[in-house]
Amino acid sequence: MTDHDEYQTPEGPYLTTPEAAQFLRLKPNTLEKMRVYGGGPIYRKHGRHVRYHIDDLTAWSDLRKKDSTADD
């Protein structure tokens, strides 16, 4: 079982904003602001509902890898 498996739902690997925030260890409000101002993970609109795919969250996080504070 992978870390992603615990976030899989019967409908698929799509997470709500609170679930995605928990996955990334952020506050839901942070993701909401990122949707407005940019810079956050890719999201989808399923009707009026915002959903995040686990692979998109992982890819977004991977782009932020650093090995020293000089990388900023």
N, C-alpha and C positions, 0 to 999 in steps of 0.2 A: 504494500500500500504506500502510495506517495503522499506528500503533503497536499497535493492538489485533490486527492481523492476525497478528503473530508469536506471539501468545498463543492463537490459535484452534487447537483440536485437532480431529481428525476427528470427535469426539463432540459438538463444539459449543464455545461460548465459556465453558466452565466450568473453573475453575482449582482445583487442590488448594491446601492451606494454604501449602506452600513456594512454589508458583508465584504465588499471590496476594501473598504477602509480597514476593517479588522484584518483582512489578509495582508495588507501593506503596513499594518500597525500605525495607521494615521487616524485622524478624526474624520468623520463623514463630512463635516463642514469644510475641511481642507480640500477634499475631492470636489465638493460643490464649487468652491472658489476657483479651483483649477479649470473646471469646465467653463467658467465665465472668462477668466483671464488667460487661459492657455497654459501649456507646460505640463499638463497632467497626462495620465494614461488615456489611450484611445477608449472611447465608450460608444455604445450603440443606443439607439432609441427604438424600443419595441413598443410601437404605439406611443403613448405618453410616458412610458416607463423607461428610465435609464438603466442600462445593464452594462456590466464590464465582463469581458471574457478573461478567464484566468491566464491564458497565454499572453494576452495583451498586457496584463498587469505585470507578469514576469518579465516580459520584454522591456517594458518601461523601467522597471527596477534595474535590469541588467545594464541599461544605458547609463545608469548613475553609479556604476562601480568606480571606486577610487582606491588607490593604494597609498596615497599620502595626501596631506592637506595642501600640498603644492599643486595638486591636480585641478584645483578650482580655478 
